[in-house]
Amino acid sequence: MQSIDKKYVYINTIGCQMNVYDSEQMIQHLEPMGYTASPSFEKADLIIVNTCTIRAKAEQKAFSFLGRLAKIKEKKPDMIIGVGGCIAQQEGRNILERAPFLDLVFGTHAIQRLPKHIEKITSKRCRIVDVEMASEIEELEFEKSIIPMQSAEGVSRFVTIMRGCDNYCTYCMVPYVRGREMSRDPEIIVKEARMLVASGVKEIFLLGQNVNSYGKKEGLCSFHELLSRINGIEGLLRIRFTTSHPKDLTEDLMRSFADLDRLCHHIHLPVQSGSNDVLKRMNRRYTKEVYIEKINQIRNICPEIAITSDIIVGFPGETENDFKQTLELLQLIEYDGLFAFQYSDRPNASASGFPNKISETIKQDRLNELLEFQGRITKKRNRALIGTIQEVLVEGFSKKETKNSPARKDPDYQLTGRTSTNKIVNFVCDDTSMNYRTMIGQIASVRIEKAFPHSLWGKLDRIDLTLTKIKGEESYAA
């Protein structure tokens, strides 16, 4: 059997969780060619920038990084540099003119063709642009994606269940760079989830532009039914998903939070604005009143659920009264957290041609006011958890420590994880004989003692561990 020379690939992933998943798929497709993921682009034989174009800042970040690669390419002319993702899909061959040192531009539907392109560039030293979009999902693509990996790094892993979008919100270009909405076969999704759990993953995070509409076009099972099937996977501790479109949030899906024991009690439900006039111009296809009714309904079904959202400030024509209505909505709903952004024109999105653009100064002022307003709400909701015991899925060591740190006796040794409601919790254990490494991937009961704007802090109350030997050290149930 012919051996494959070991080579290194570095992928700079910019943007959403779906790009993170796509980057993982790229690595899996490249592994049979001898490529190993590298944490450093300086030693890489292949560099890929997986780009995002949902906002102007993400696009600027991508081209800034590409600019740094020009000098490296001069020193290592045989190194291959590629650009994938949404900017590649949007700009295509134009990127080659902007960055003449590039070898490959490949779009959002071309990941499965990546090995073929790399082979051709290696042998012929040519430049390739592939932004062809598929009219349907090829199951062979996903059969490849479920080849067992040598290790599944991390406690949680993403699984894309659909791609593209049919909503055409006027500020968004996703349908133009990721195509129309297409759902994956549920059998393949469940098979991939089982593979990940078998390799040690404890939490599956399902991804889609609008997971609530999963399977409708193709006549597949509903998203609620898909969640039920994944909920039955033995060894899986938790399920999360994003993103939900309010117009497609059904009562069946709401009841999943009460019916499925592994589904986390958190939903990200982007509202974008509290003004019906703005929502109409955004083509969101729901009103503020309908949104509020659904929030009340899901809280009645699952009172402890955490709700987060997205807000865009400074949409064309947004008045002071429109913005005031958004603040009033925040006050009424009391989100656990918020992602807020200034509106920016995007290519192909129809709002880029709307009149009455808001000045950058006003947009920044509104964003600052919104974040300060929400900050007070988040702080209040976090403080309400002081004194409670929260179930935390331990993800690893906090930023204060590293995975290579020796077993420590001092109380500053911290682990980190998330509650079912997606709150970050850093915690310590008073029992200094406990081997902290055995706790990663386990559910720990943590008593919350402090609350911060973006996290909680506490002490271990209890964790269920069987007697385990790790590198000659014993751990036990606390």
N, C-alpha and C positions, 0 to 999 in steps of 0.2 A: 504494500500500500504506500503510495507516494505521500511524503510528509508535506505539510503546508507551512511555509515560512510565517513566523509570527510577526504581525504588523500591528500598529497602534492607530486607533481612531479616537479623535476628540470631537464631541458634539456639544456645541453651545446652544442650549435650548432657551428660547425667549418666548414668553407669553403664557398661555393657559395650560391647564392640566392635560388637555388633549394633545398639545405639543410634547409634553413630557412622555405621554404614552407613545406617540409617534416616534420619538427618539429611541425609546426602548425597542420598538419594532425594527428600527434601522439597525441597531446593534445586533439584534437576533438574525437579521438577514445577512449581516456581514460576518458573523462568527464562522460560518462554514468556509469563508475565504481566508481565514487565519487572522482576522482582525480582533483585537482585544481593546476594550474601552480604556482610555487613558485619562487621568485627572489633569494632565498638563498638555496644552497644545504645542509647546515647544518641542516635545519628543515625538509628536504624532506624524504618521505617514499619510494620514487622511484627516482633514478637518471639515466638519459640516456645521454650518450655521442654520439651525432650524428656526425660522423667523415667524414673527407675528406682525400683522398690519392693522389690528383692530383699532389702535390708537397711534397718533403721530409719534409719540415718545418711543413706542416699541420699535417702530421703523427706524427712527434715528439711532437707537441703540444698536440695531443690527448693522447698519452701515458704518457706525463708529468702530465696531469690532472688526469688520472686514478691512477697514483702513489699516488696522494694526497688523493684518496678515500679509500686506504687500511686501514688507521688508523681509519677513520670514520666508516668503516664496522666493525672493531673490537669492537667499542663502541656500534654500533647499528646493531647487527647481523641479525635482521629481515628486515632491509632495503634491497631493491632490487636494484641491479646495473646492467645496461644493456649497451651494445655497439651496435649502429646501424650505417647505412650509408656505405660508400665505403670501409673503412678499414675492417669493419665486413664482407662485401661481399668478399673482397680479401683474408683475413686471416682465416675466419671461426673458426674452432675449435682450431687453433693455438693460438688464443687470450686467451683462457682459461688457457693454459699453461703459458703464459706470465703474466697473471693477474688471479691467482687462486681464488680470492675473487669474481669474476664475476658470475652473475646468468644467464645472457642472452646475446647471440650474435645473432643479426638479420640483414639480408641484406637489400638491397635497394628495393626489391620486397615484403618485409614481413610486411610492416607497418599495413596493414589491419588485419594481424594475431596477432598483438601485444597484444590486450586485452586477447585473448585466452591463450597466453603464460604467461602473468602476473597472470592470474587466476590459472594456473597449478603450477607455481612456488610458489604462496602464499599458496596453499593447500598441496602441496607435497614436498616443499623445494628442488626441483630438479634443475638441470642446463640444459639449452636448447640452441641449436644452430640451427638456421633456415636461410640458405642462398639459399633456392630454388628460382630459377628464373622462372617467368611465360613466356609462349610463346606468350601470348596476354594480352592486358589490360582487366581486368574484370570491367565492368561498375558498378557493385555493389560497388566496392571500391570507386568510385567517387560519387555514389549516397550518400554514407555515408558522404563524405567530404562536401556536400552542405547542411547538416543539419544546420539551422540558429543558429549562436552562440549568446550568451547573449550580447556580444558587439564585434564590430570589432575595435580593438585598432589601432589607427593610421589613417592617411589620405590615405596612399597608402598600397595596399596589393598585394602579389604575387599570380599568378595562373599558375600552370604548365599545358602546353598544350600538351606536349609529353615527352617521356622519352627514354633514350638510344641514341645510335649513330651508324651510319653505315660507318663513314668516315675512321676510323682506321689511323689517323695521327700517324706517327711513334713514336712521343714523348708522346703520350696520352694513358691512360688506361681506359678511360670512357667506351668504348664498353665492357670491361671485367668486370667492376664492376656495371654498370647500364644496361647492356644488349644491344640488337639490338634496332634500332629505332622503336618506336611505338607511334602513335598519338591517342589522346583522341577524343571521339565523340564530334563534334562541339556543338551539342545540350546541352550536359552536361557542356561544358566549358561556354557557354553563360548563362546557368542557374546558374552556380556558380558565375559568374560575376554579374548577376542581384541581387543575394542574398547579395553579398558583398556591392553593391551600396545601396540596400534597408536598410542595417544596418549602413550606414553612410560613407562608403568608397568613396573617390572622384577620386582616381587614381588606375587603374588596370595595373599591371606590368606582362606581359606574359613571361613565361620562357620555354626554351627548349635548348637542346644541339645544335640544328641547326633549329631554327624556320622557316627558309626559305624553308625547305623541308617538312613542316607540311602537312600531309594528302596525300602525293603523293603515298606512298606504299599502303595505304588502299583505295585509290580512293575517299577520302573525299574532302571537299571544299579546295581551296588553302588558304595559309596564308593570302593573300590579301583579300580574301572573308571573312575569319574569322574576320579580323580586321574591315571590313565594318559592320559586324553584331554587334560586340561589340561597335562600334562607335555609333550605334543607341540606346544604352541603355540610357533611360532618367535619368538624375541626375548625370551621369558620366561626369567628367570634363576632364580627361586626360587618355591616353593610352601610355604605354611604352612597349618595348620588348627587349629581349636579349636571345641567342646570334645569330648573323647572320654569315653564312659561305659565303665568297665572291663568291664561284663557283655557288651558288644557288640564288644569288641576281638577281631577274628578274626586268624587266622594270615595270611590273604591281605593284610590291611591292614598287619600287622607287616612282611611281606616287601616292601611298597611302599618302605620306608626303604632297602632294599638294591637294589631293582630300578629305582627312578625317580631319575634323576640330578638332577632339579631339586627334589625334595622335601627340605626341610630336615630335619636330623637332630635333631629336637626333638619331644617329645610332651608335652602337658599332660594328665595322667591323674588327675583328682580322686579321692582315696581317702576323704576326709572324716573318717575315724577309723580307729585301729588295733585297735579292740575289736569283736569279732563281735557282742556283745550290742547295742552302739550301732548298728552297721551294720544289724542286723535291725530295730531300732526306727526307723531312718531310711528303711527300705524300699529299701535300695541293691541288694539282690538279688545280692550276691556275698559271699564270706567273705574274711577277711584272707589265708587260705592261697591261694585262687584268685587274688587280686590279686598276691601275691608271685610265684606261678608265671608269671603273664603278664609281669611285669617281667623275670624271668629269661629268659623266652623271647625277648622283644624285644631284650634286651641280647645274647643269643647271635646273633641275626640281624644286629644293627647295634651292635657293641660301643661305638662312639663316641657313641651317642645320648644326648642330655641329656633328663632327665625332671624335670618340675615337677608340682606337685600343689596341691590345696586341702585345708585342714583346718578343721573347725568345732570349737571348744572350748566346753565348757559346755552341750552338748546335754542336754535334760531327762533326769535319772537318771544322768548320767555320773559314775561313781565315781572315786576316786583311782586305783584299779587300772586302770580303763578308760583314764584319761589316761596312766598309765605305759605301757600297751601301745601307745599312739600314739607316745610318745617312742621306744620300742623299735623300732617300725616305721621311724621316721625314721633311726635308727642303722643298721638293717639295709639299707635301700634307698639311703641317702645321696642324697637329691634334690639337683638342681642349684639349685633355688629353690623357694619355697613361698609361697602366699597363704593366710594364716591369719586367721580371723574369730571373734569371739564370737557364739554363738547368740543370735538375737533372734526373738521371736514375730512371725509375719507373718499378716495376715488370710487366711482360707481354708485355710492350711496346717494339717494335722491335728495337728502337734506342738504347736501353740499351746494345745491342750487337754490335753496330757500333764501328769501330776503330777510331783512331785519336781524343780521348777525349781531351777537353780543360781544362787546369789547373784551379783550383779554383781562383788563383790570377788573371789570365787573364780575367776570367768570371766576377770577381768583378770589375776590372778596366773598362771593357767594359760597365758593367751595370751603374757604376757611370758616365761615359762619356755620355752615352745615356740619363740618367735622367737629367743631367745638360743641355744637348742640348735641350731636349724637354721642360725643365723648362723655358728656354728663349722664346720658341715659345708660350707656354701657357700664360706666363706673357704678351707677346705682344698682344695676342688675347683677354685676359681679359681687358687690358688697353683700347682697342678699344671700350669697352662698357661704359666707363666713360662718363657721360652726357646723356646717353640714358635712356629711360623708358622701363623697363622689366616687363613682366607679370609673377608674382611669385605665385605658389600654396603654401599657408602658411601651413607648416607642424607642427609647434609648436614653443616652446621657444628655443632660441639659447642656447648654452652651458653656456653662461654667466648667464642665468636665469633658473629657474625650473618652472614646471607647477603649483607648489604650491605657487609661489611668489605672493604677494598681488599686486593689481593695483598700479603702481609706477608713480611718477610725473617726475622723472629725465630722461634725454635723453639717459641714458645707457641701458634702458629697451629694450631688443631686441627680435624680432621674427626671425624665419628662414624658408626658403623654397627653392624651385628650380624653375628655369626658364624652359620653354619648351625645351631649349637646354641643360638642365641638369646642369646648373651652380648653385652652392649653393650661396644664397643671405641672408645675415643677414641685418636687417633693423630696423629702429626706426620710430616713428611717432611724429611729432612736436605737434600734438593736444593731450595734456596730459589727456584730459577728455575721450578719447577713451578707451573702454574696450577691451583690446587686445585679450581676450579669444574668443570673437565673430569672430575674424578674422581667426582662425584656420579652415582649410578646404575651405577657400575662395580664389579667385584669386585677388591678390593685384597688383596694378601698382606701381612700385618702381623706383625712379630715382637713378641711380647708381652714387656714388660719389667717391668710392675708389675701387681699384682692388688689389687683393692679389694672391699668387701662386695657392691657392686652393679654393678661394671664392671671392665674391664681397660684398661690403657694400654700403647701400644707405638709403634713407628716403622715407617713404610712400608718394606717389603722390595722389593716389585715390584708394578707395575700395568701391564696391557696396554692402551695407548691408541694409537689411530692419530693421525697428525699432523692436528691440528684447529685452525682459527682461530676464536677467540671474541672478538668486539669488537676485532679487530685484534691480538690477542695469540696467540702460538703456544704450543701444548702438545705434548708428545711422550711417547713411551713411556719409562718409567723403567727 
